[in-house]
């Protein structure tokens, strides 16, 4: 099908948190490949190396390192300028291939305290936890906006050093730049991909073209699958 190599994209909605667009004049395989590329082949920054210097919390070192590695980072302004660690000429870490993070929290009060992403200090403000991006906004609240890492009781401490590197989600899920990418090409189920005992149980799509009082469209096996509706949300 020659039209598959010349798709047309229309952006229907674009916000900081979501993008919805329509792809026309292409094939199902191309649309699915686009979905997979959005998930697994868009490079971002993620914490890939953690050195824990002091940990007297209830969580063991490996558990904390895993939690910290999965913290989503905002790195739009710096990721394209970063080199992959495998391509960098440095021995371990440098400003060309990594961003350093430090965390040092100790509880000296009788009240338990929460260690969150707000305590994770970055060496480059262009790469920081996504929850810390809007710290200057009036609606920002540390208790609800930041990601909890661990809780400390009196006398407990957590001190660590970490480095974020550039990578792809096909290498590890921590480099996944999205929380979901979905598309549909038969919103009215004209091809009968599945059936429901009760027709009105079919979830109605916002792209549906049938009347609101009609639960299901008529069967049409000749439908031309060249229109795909995408929705992509970041982490």
Secondary structure, 3 states (H helix, E strand, C coil): CHHHHCCEEEEEEECCCEEEEEEECCCHHHHHHHHHHHHHCCCEEEEEEEEEEEECCCCCHHHHHHHHHCCCEECCCCHHHCCCCCCCCCCCCCCCCEEEEEEEEECCCCCCEEEEHHHCEECCCCCEEHHHCCCCCCCCCHHHHCCEEEEECCCCEEEEEEEEEEECCCCCHHHCCEEEEEEECCCCCCCCCCCCCCHHHCCCCCCCCCCCCCCCCCCCCCCCCCEEEEEEEEC
